[in-house]
Amino acid sequence: MSSHENGHSAQPQKKHKKTQRRPGRDPIEGAPGHESHPEENNPHEHQEMHKAADEHEDRKKVKIEFYGSEILKQKVPGAFGLAESVAEEWVNDGRFEDLPVESPLAKAFAMYGLRKAKKIEKKLEEKGVFALVKSGIDYAQSKIRR
């Protein structure tokens, strides 16, 4: 009995390449049936856009107002814009990247300093320093009132 009679050939058959990729892999661009959609190419990008929009809506707005602030806002509007921007980023744990500072070098130094200060504040908060100071102030106020 020869190999041809058995249904087997003496030469191994070559496997043909599949046009589709395994599930979970990126599809081959230009393959039949493949249409390019931005949401499908990077689903995380689509989620990040919605997450950023949600975070922007959840942000607390900060308006600095005190006695005489209207007069100062008229005299120095840029300073109040910067102060409100910094306060808003501080309250919302921002990265301080959107500060209204024209000089790139000054903006970089301001971002670095504010991020460092925020990191220190978080460490002090974690260690309970603020709670200790607050209780000390409350105790001192109660002694003064008597």
Secondary structure, 3 states (H helix, E strand, C coil): CCHHHHCCCCCCCCCCCCCCCCCCCCCCCCCCCCCCCHHHHCHHHHHHHHHHHHHHHHCCCCCCCCCCHHHHHHHCHHHHHHHHHHHHHHHCCCCCCCCCCCCHHHHHHHHHHHHHHHHHHHHHHHHCHHHHHHHHHHHHHHHHHC
